[in-house]
Amino acid sequence: MAQPSRHQVFLLSPAHCGGKRAQLLMNERASFPLAERLRSPEGLPLGEAFSFLSGLYFRGKLAYAARFGTPHQGRPGALVITANRGLVPAGTAIDLAELREFGSVDIRADDERYREPLVRDATTLAEDPDTAVVLLGSVATGKYVDVLLDIFGERLLFPVQFVGRGDMSRGALMLRAAREGTELDYQPVAGAVRRGPRAARIGER
């Protein structure tokens, strides 16, 4: 398995901003605390908003990146892939209008509104040869990989244990790894087997 470099940054795939939970959070009449904070002048941290939208999967990614990411030269260990703003630190505050903008752009490699900001930020990140880049997201489709592989090549890694797991299982896996302090194994996305038979659920033997 590939060994991490001196510094390690995780790229977190985004939450879906067009589902029922997104509609609930973006409802201007919603009175629960998270929605009220999103509408406040201070806004809501991106990671917290996406954790609400995606549930266990994003919470797992966020906890895992916080546990094993290594900030370097002012760059945090967790960067979130967004639909139209490239790579954004998970702690960045967003407001209601920004969350709506995320939901207005399709995440497709051929959509320049998504591709251009991601290429810009990933190219900057790639300028540091001592930083390993680990994708915490699906490698079975091209919406992230088709863009990132062109920039990072074999430096783009992913957790081997993701193969054969759905989103909920991946989330549980990362939460357990973060809690236990046991890092997953990584390998380059380039040339890897990205699909496989169903993996055992967390806790199954």
Secondary structure as a PSIPRED ss2 file (coil, helix, strand):
# PSIPRED VFORMAT (PSIPRED V4.0)

   1 M C   1.000  0.000  0.000
   2 A E   0.000  0.000  1.000
   3 Q C   1.000  0.000  0.000
   4 P C   1.000  0.000  0.000
   5 S C   1.000  0.000  0.000
   6 R C   1.000  0.000  0.000
   7 H E   0.000  0.000  1.000
   8 Q E   0.000  0.000  1.000
   9 V E   0.000  0.000  1.000
  10 F E   0.000  0.000  1.000
  11 L E   0.000  0.000  1.000
  12 L E   0.000  0.000  1.000
  13 S C   1.000  0.000  0.000
  14 P C   1.000  0.000  0.000
  15 A C   1.000  0.000  0.000
  16 H C   1.000  0.000  0.000
  17 C C   1.000  0.000  0.000
  18 G C   1.000  0.000  0.000
  19 G C   1.000  0.000  0.000
  20 K H   0.000  1.000  0.000
  21 R H   0.000  1.000  0.000
  22 A H   0.000  1.000  0.000
  23 Q H   0.000  1.000  0.000
  24 L H   0.000  1.000  0.000
  25 L H   0.000  1.000  0.000
  26 M H   0.000  1.000  0.000
  27 N C   1.000  0.000  0.000
  28 E C   1.000  0.000  0.000
  29 R C   1.000  0.000  0.000
  30 A C   1.000  0.000  0.000
  31 S C   1.000  0.000  0.000
  32 F C   1.000  0.000  0.000
  33 P H   0.000  1.000  0.000
  34 L H   0.000  1.000  0.000
  35 A H   0.000  1.000  0.000
  36 E H   0.000  1.000  0.000
  37 R H   0.000  1.000  0.000
  38 L H   0.000  1.000  0.000
  39 R H   0.000  1.000  0.000
  40 S C   1.000  0.000  0.000
  41 P C   1.000  0.000  0.000
  42 E C   1.000  0.000  0.000
  43 G C   1.000  0.000  0.000
  44 L E   0.000  0.000  1.000
  45 P E   0.000  0.000  1.000
  46 L H   0.000  1.000  0.000
  47 G H   0.000  1.000  0.000
  48 E H   0.000  1.000  0.000
  49 A H   0.000  1.000  0.000
  50 F H   0.000  1.000  0.000
  51 S H   0.000  1.000  0.000
  52 F H   0.000  1.000  0.000
  53 L H   0.000  1.000  0.000
  54 S H   0.000  1.000  0.000
  55 G C   1.000  0.000  0.000
  56 L H   0.000  1.000  0.000
  57 Y H   0.000  1.000  0.000
  58 F H   0.000  1.000  0.000
  59 R H   0.000  1.000  0.000
  60 G H   0.000  1.000  0.000
  61 K H   0.000  1.000  0.000
  62 L H   0.000  1.000  0.000
  63 A H   0.000  1.000  0.000
  64 Y H   0.000  1.000  0.000
  65 A H   0.000  1.000  0.000
  66 A H   0.000  1.000  0.000
  67 R H   0.000  1.000  0.000
  68 F H   0.000  1.000  0.000
  69 G C   1.000  0.000  0.000
  70 T C   1.000  0.000  0.000
  71 P C   1.000  0.000  0.000
  72 H E   0.000  0.000  1.000
  73 Q C   1.000  0.000  0.000
  74 G C   1.000  0.000  0.000
  75 R E   0.000  0.000  1.000
  76 P C   1.000  0.000  0.000
  77 G C   1.000  0.000  0.000
  78 A E   0.000  0.000  1.000
  79 L E   0.000  0.000  1.000
  80 V E   0.000  0.000  1.000
  81 I E   0.000  0.000  1.000
  82 T C   1.000  0.000  0.000
  83 A C   1.000  0.000  0.000
  84 N C   1.000  0.000  0.000
  85 R C   1.000  0.000  0.000
  86 G C   1.000  0.000  0.000
  87 L E   0.000  0.000  1.000
  88 V E   0.000  0.000  1.000
  89 P E   0.000  0.000  1.000
  90 A C   1.000  0.000  0.000
  91 G C   1.000  0.000  0.000
  92 T C   1.000  0.000  0.000
  93 A E   0.000  0.000  1.000
  94 I E   0.000  0.000  1.000
  95 D C   1.000  0.000  0.000
  96 L H   0.000  1.000  0.000
  97 A H   0.000  1.000  0.000
  98 E H   0.000  1.000  0.000
  99 L H   0.000  1.000  0.000
 100 R H   0.000  1.000  0.000
 101 E H   0.000  1.000  0.000
 102 F H   0.000  1.000  0.000
 103 G H   0.000  1.000  0.000
 104 S C   1.000  0.000  0.000
 105 V C   1.000  0.000  0.000
 106 D C   1.000  0.000  0.000
 107 I C   1.000  0.000  0.000
 108 R C   1.000  0.000  0.000
 109 A C   1.000  0.000  0.000
 110 D C   1.000  0.000  0.000
 111 D C   1.000  0.000  0.000
 112 E H   0.000  1.000  0.000
 113 R H   0.000  1.000  0.000
 114 Y H   0.000  1.000  0.000
 115 R H   0.000  1.000  0.000
 116 E H   0.000  1.000  0.000
 117 P H   0.000  1.000  0.000
 118 L H   0.000  1.000  0.000
 119 V H   0.000  1.000  0.000
 120 R H   0.000  1.000  0.000
 121 D H   0.000  1.000  0.000
 122 A H   0.000  1.000  0.000
 123 T H   0.000  1.000  0.000
 124 T H   0.000  1.000  0.000
 125 L H   0.000  1.000  0.000
 126 A H   0.000  1.000  0.000
 127 E C   1.000  0.000  0.000
 128 D C   1.000  0.000  0.000
 129 P C   1.000  0.000  0.000
 130 D C   1.000  0.000  0.000
 131 T E   0.000  0.000  1.000
 132 A E   0.000  0.000  1.000
 133 V E   0.000  0.000  1.000
 134 V E   0.000  0.000  1.000
 135 L E   0.000  0.000  1.000
 136 L E   0.000  0.000  1.000
 137 G C   1.000  0.000  0.000
 138 S C   1.000  0.000  0.000
 139 V C   1.000  0.000  0.000
 140 A C   1.000  0.000  0.000
 141 T C   1.000  0.000  0.000
 142 G H   0.000  1.000  0.000
 143 K H   0.000  1.000  0.000
 144 Y H   0.000  1.000  0.000
 145 V H   0.000  1.000  0.000
 146 D H   0.000  1.000  0.000
 147 V H   0.000  1.000  0.000
 148 L H   0.000  1.000  0.000
 149 L H   0.000  1.000  0.000
 150 D H   0.000  1.000  0.000
 151 I H   0.000  1.000  0.000
 152 F H   0.000  1.000  0.000
 153 G H   0.000  1.000  0.000
 154 E H   0.000  1.000  0.000
 155 R H   0.000  1.000  0.000
 156 L E   0.000  0.000  1.000
 157 L E   0.000  0.000  1.000
 158 F E   0.000  0.000  1.000
 159 P E   0.000  0.000  1.000
 160 V H   0.000  1.000  0.000
 161 Q H   0.000  1.000  0.000
 162 F H   0.000  1.000  0.000
 163 V C   1.000  0.000  0.000
 164 G C   1.000  0.000  0.000
 165 R C   1.000  0.000  0.000
 166 G C   1.000  0.000  0.000
 167 D H   0.000  1.000  0.000
 168 M H   0.000  1.000  0.000
 169 S H   0.000  1.000  0.000
 170 R H   0.000  1.000  0.000
 171 G H   0.000  1.000  0.000
 172 A H   0.000  1.000  0.000
 173 L H   0.000  1.000  0.000
 174 M H   0.000  1.000  0.000
 175 L H   0.000  1.000  0.000
 176 R H   0.000  1.000  0.000
 177 A H   0.000  1.000  0.000
 178 A H   0.000  1.000  0.000
 179 R H   0.000  1.000  0.000
 180 E H   0.000  1.000  0.000
 181 G C   1.000  0.000  0.000
 182 T C   1.000  0.000  0.000
 183 E C   1.000  0.000  0.000
 184 L C   1.000  0.000  0.000
 185 D C   1.000  0.000  0.000
 186 Y E   0.000  0.000  1.000
 187 Q E   0.000  0.000  1.000
 188 P E   0.000  0.000  1.000
 189 V C   1.000  0.000  0.000
 190 A C   1.000  0.000  0.000
 191 G C   1.000  0.000  0.000
 192 A C   1.000  0.000  0.000
 193 V C   1.000  0.000  0.000
 194 R C   1.000  0.000  0.000
 195 R C   1.000  0.000  0.000
 196 G C   1.000  0.000  0.000
 197 P C   1.000  0.000  0.000
 198 R C   1.000  0.000  0.000
 199 A C   1.000  0.000  0.000
 200 A C   1.000  0.000  0.000
 201 R C   1.000  0.000  0.000
 202 I C   1.000  0.000  0.000
 203 G C   1.000  0.000  0.000
 204 E C   1.000  0.000  0.000
 205 R C   1.000  0.000  0.000
